[in-house]
Amino acid sequence: MAIYSELKGRVAAVTGGAQGIGAATARAFAKQGSKVAVLDIDGAGAKKVADAIAAGGGHAIAVHVDVTEESSVGRAVAAVAGELGGIDILVNCAGGYGRLATVEDMPLEEWDRTIALNLRSVFLMSKAAIPHLKRSGAGRIINVSSISGRQVTVSSSPAYGSAKAAVIQLTRFLAQQLGPDGITSNAIAPITTLTPRVAALRTEAEVERIASLVPLKRLANPDDHAQAMLFIASDSASYLNGITLDVNGGRVMM
């Protein structure tokens, strides 16, 4: 694992931190010596991750948040900044969808819920964190998009793919508007990753089929994405702004 000594002591707030990519990212920043806020609507799950980090000698707190609700986001961001002394890095990892679907069979409520979880959340968290990031001197916004935002696949959710494509464009707006304040905004676009959510949505045969399409002949694990985000947060990536890093083993090459 690469070591980025400059990340020691910086505050990293990670949404969706109770499991999967978010949990791996929280642990990865903690190993670098960052102070980590594990944010999730699953408060017990977030606490479990934060407690494990603390037990290993790291510095982490758990914060309950509904990333789709402005008031909840405001309270959570204030709590992180108040307890940890600011925010240097915001990782917008919360997201997902409930089922594979088509436009034709998707109720409006499901569309709205998926867009809120994957896109509104990035807007709300970024907006609330910006004042703290401006004071950081090394502000970073890292948004988690998806390969579904890069291409259309048969077995996905149109709401999820549309939201993740929009996350990429929102990342560009943030990069353009916050660059003068020394804040970089970038995204990663993961491939299907072996997380509990994916295991619940996909059969073993489907996982094998997707892996067979990847030049590296395997799906990603959560730490593949966490390591990419460590790099983006580091000083080594200080001139990267507005990019989307495709972490997909070569499945889609842009």
C-alpha positions as CSV (number, residue, x, y, z in Angstrom):
1,M,0.0,0.0,0.0
2,A,1.3,3.4,-0.9
3,I,2.0,5.8,2.0
4,Y,0.9,9.5,1.7
5,S,2.4,11.1,4.7
6,E,0.6,14.4,4.0
7,L,-2.7,12.8,4.8
8,K,-1.8,12.3,8.4
9,G,-4.0,14.5,10.5
10,R,-6.3,15.6,7.7
11,V,-10.0,15.1,8.3
12,A,-11.7,12.7,5.8
13,A,-15.5,12.5,5.9
14,V,-16.8,9.4,4.1
15,T,-20.5,8.9,3.4
16,G,-21.8,5.4,2.9
17,G,-19.0,4.3,5.3
18,A,-20.8,1.5,7.1
19,Q,-20.0,-1.1,4.4
20,G,-18.6,-1.9,1.1
21,I,-16.4,0.7,-0.7
22,G,-17.2,3.4,1.9
23,A,-16.0,1.2,4.8
24,A,-12.8,0.2,2.9
25,T,-12.2,3.9,2.1
26,A,-12.6,4.9,5.7
27,R,-10.2,2.2,6.8
28,A,-7.7,3.2,4.1
29,F,-7.6,6.9,5.2
30,A,-7.3,5.8,8.8
31,K,-4.2,3.7,8.0
32,Q,-2.7,6.9,6.5
33,G,-3.2,8.6,9.8
34,S,-6.2,10.7,8.8
35,K,-9.0,11.5,11.2
36,V,-12.0,9.8,9.7
37,A,-15.7,10.5,10.0
38,V,-17.8,7.4,9.1
39,L,-21.2,8.7,7.9
40,D,-24.1,6.5,7.2
41,I,-27.9,6.2,7.7
42,D,-26.9,2.9,9.3
43,G,-25.7,4.4,12.5
44,A,-24.9,1.0,14.1
45,G,-22.9,-0.1,11.1
46,A,-21.0,3.2,11.0
47,K,-20.1,2.8,14.7
48,K,-18.9,-0.7,14.1
49,V,-16.5,0.5,11.4
50,A,-15.4,3.5,13.5
51,D,-14.8,1.4,16.6
52,A,-12.8,-1.1,14.6
53,I,-10.6,1.7,13.3
54,A,-10.1,3.1,16.8
55,A,-9.3,-0.4,18.1
56,G,-6.5,-0.6,15.5
57,G,-5.0,2.7,16.8
58,G,-6.8,5.0,14.3
59,H,-8.9,8.1,14.9
60,A,-12.5,7.7,13.8
61,I,-16.0,8.8,14.7
62,A,-19.4,7.6,13.5
63,V,-22.0,10.1,12.4
64,H,-25.6,9.2,11.6
65,V,-26.9,11.0,8.5
66,D,-29.6,10.7,5.9
67,V,-27.7,12.1,2.9
68,T,-30.9,12.8,1.0
69,E,-32.2,15.2,3.6
70,E,-30.8,18.8,3.9
71,S,-31.3,19.2,7.6
72,S,-29.7,15.9,8.4
73,V,-26.7,16.6,6.2
74,G,-26.3,20.0,7.8
75,R,-26.3,18.5,11.3
76,A,-23.9,15.8,10.3
77,V,-21.4,18.1,8.6
78,A,-21.4,20.4,11.6
79,A,-20.8,17.5,13.9
80,V,-17.8,16.3,11.9
81,A,-16.2,19.7,11.7
82,G,-16.9,20.4,15.4
83,E,-15.5,17.2,16.7
84,L,-12.6,16.7,14.3
85,G,-11.7,20.4,13.8
86,G,-12.8,20.9,10.2
87,I,-13.1,18.9,6.9
88,D,-10.2,18.5,4.4
89,I,-11.5,15.6,2.3
90,L,-15.1,14.7,1.4
91,V,-15.8,11.3,-0.1
92,N,-19.3,11.0,-1.5
93,C,-19.7,7.2,-1.5
94,A,-23.3,6.7,-0.4
95,G,-25.4,5.3,-3.2
96,G,-26.9,2.3,-4.8
97,Y,-30.2,1.0,-6.1
98,G,-32.7,-1.6,-5.0
99,R,-33.2,-3.8,-8.0
100,L,-32.5,-4.4,-11.7
101,A,-35.2,-2.6,-13.7
102,T,-36.3,-1.1,-17.0
103,V,-37.8,2.4,-17.6
104,E,-41.1,0.8,-18.4
105,D,-41.5,-1.0,-15.1
106,M,-40.0,1.6,-12.8
107,P,-42.5,3.5,-10.6
108,L,-41.9,7.2,-10.2
109,E,-41.2,6.8,-6.5
110,E,-38.4,4.4,-7.2
111,W,-36.9,6.8,-9.7
112,D,-37.0,9.7,-7.3
113,R,-35.6,7.6,-4.4
114,T,-32.7,6.4,-6.5
115,I,-31.9,9.8,-7.9
116,A,-32.0,11.3,-4.4
117,L,-29.7,8.7,-3.0
118,N,-27.1,8.9,-5.7
119,L,-27.2,12.5,-6.9
120,R,-29.0,14.8,-4.5
121,S,-26.8,13.4,-1.8
122,V,-23.6,14.5,-3.6
123,F,-25.1,18.0,-4.0
124,L,-26.2,18.3,-0.4
125,M,-23.0,17.0,1.2
126,S,-20.7,19.0,-1.1
127,K,-22.7,22.2,-0.5
128,A,-22.6,21.8,3.3
129,A,-18.9,20.9,3.3
130,I,-17.7,23.7,1.0
131,P,-17.2,26.3,3.7
132,H,-15.0,23.9,5.7
133,L,-13.1,22.8,2.6
134,K,-12.3,26.4,1.7
135,R,-10.6,26.8,5.1
136,S,-8.6,23.6,4.7
137,G,-5.9,24.7,2.3
138,A,-5.9,21.2,0.8
139,G,-9.6,20.7,0.1
140,R,-10.7,17.6,-1.8
141,I,-14.1,16.4,-3.0
142,I,-14.1,12.8,-4.3
143,N,-17.4,11.5,-5.8
144,V,-18.1,7.9,-6.5
145,S,-19.8,7.5,-9.9
146,S,-20.0,4.1,-11.6
147,I,-19.3,2.3,-14.8
148,S,-23.1,2.5,-15.1
149,G,-22.6,6.3,-15.6
150,R,-20.2,5.6,-18.4
151,Q,-22.1,3.1,-20.5
152,V,-25.5,1.5,-20.7
153,T,-25.8,-2.1,-19.7
154,V,-28.8,-4.4,-20.0
155,S,-28.9,-5.5,-16.4
156,S,-28.8,-2.3,-14.3
157,S,-31.2,0.5,-13.2
158,P,-31.8,3.4,-15.5
159,A,-32.3,5.7,-12.5
160,Y,-29.0,4.6,-11.0
161,G,-27.1,4.9,-14.3
162,S,-28.6,8.3,-15.0
163,A,-27.7,9.6,-11.5
164,K,-24.2,8.3,-11.8
165,A,-23.7,10.0,-15.1
166,A,-25.0,13.2,-13.6
167,V,-22.5,12.8,-10.7
168,I,-19.7,13.1,-13.3
169,Q,-21.1,16.4,-14.6
170,L,-21.7,17.7,-11.1
171,T,-18.1,16.9,-10.3
172,R,-17.0,19.1,-13.3
173,F,-19.1,22.0,-12.1
174,L,-17.6,21.7,-8.6
175,A,-14.1,21.5,-10.1
176,Q,-14.7,24.7,-12.2
177,Q,-16.3,26.7,-9.4
178,L,-14.1,25.6,-6.5
179,G,-10.8,25.5,-8.2
180,P,-10.0,29.2,-7.4
181,D,-10.4,28.3,-3.7
182,G,-7.7,25.6,-4.0
183,I,-10.3,22.8,-3.8
184,T,-10.1,19.9,-6.3
185,S,-13.1,17.9,-7.3
186,N,-12.7,14.5,-9.0
187,A,-14.6,11.3,-9.3
188,I,-14.0,7.6,-9.7
189,A,-16.2,5.3,-11.7
190,P,-16.0,1.7,-10.2
191,I,-17.0,-1.4,-12.0
192,T,-19.3,-3.9,-10.4
193,T,-17.5,-4.6,-7.0
194,L,-17.7,-7.6,-4.7
195,T,-19.7,-6.0,-1.9
196,P,-22.6,-7.4,0.2
197,R,-25.0,-5.2,-1.9
198,V,-23.8,-6.7,-5.2
199,A,-24.0,-10.2,-3.7
200,A,-27.6,-9.6,-2.9
201,L,-28.4,-8.3,-6.4
202,R,-26.4,-10.7,-8.6
203,T,-26.3,-14.4,-8.9
204,E,-22.9,-16.2,-8.9
205,A,-23.3,-16.9,-12.6
206,E,-23.9,-13.2,-13.3
207,V,-20.8,-12.2,-11.3
208,E,-18.7,-14.8,-13.3
209,R,-20.2,-13.4,-16.5
210,I,-19.3,-9.8,-15.7
211,A,-15.8,-10.8,-14.6
212,S,-15.3,-12.7,-17.9
213,L,-15.7,-9.3,-19.7
214,V,-12.9,-7.6,-17.8
215,P,-9.4,-7.8,-19.3
216,L,-8.1,-8.6,-15.8
217,K,-10.7,-11.4,-15.5
218,R,-11.8,-10.4,-12.1
219,L,-14.2,-8.0,-10.5
220,A,-12.9,-5.2,-8.2
221,N,-12.8,-5.5,-4.5
222,P,-13.6,-2.4,-2.3
223,D,-9.9,-1.7,-1.6
224,D,-9.2,-1.3,-5.3
225,H,-11.3,1.9,-5.2
226,A,-10.1,3.0,-1.8
227,Q,-6.5,3.1,-3.0
228,A,-7.5,5.2,-6.0
229,M,-9.2,7.7,-3.7
230,L,-6.2,7.9,-1.5
231,F,-4.1,9.0,-4.5
232,I,-6.7,11.5,-5.5
233,A,-6.7,13.0,-2.0
234,S,-2.9,13.1,-1.9
235,D,-0.7,16.0,-2.7
236,S,0.6,13.9,-5.7
237,A,-2.8,14.5,-7.3
238,S,-3.0,18.2,-6.5
239,Y,-3.2,19.2,-10.2
240,L,-5.9,16.7,-11.1
241,N,-9.3,18.5,-11.2
242,G,-12.6,17.6,-12.8
243,I,-11.5,14.1,-13.9
244,T,-13.2,10.8,-13.6
245,L,-10.9,7.9,-12.9
246,D,-12.2,4.7,-14.4
247,V,-11.4,1.9,-11.9
248,N,-12.7,-1.0,-13.9
249,G,-9.9,-3.3,-14.9
250,G,-10.1,-2.1,-18.5
251,R,-13.8,-3.1,-18.9
252,V,-14.5,0.4,-20.3
253,M,-11.7,2.5,-21.7
254,M,-12.6,6.2,-22.2
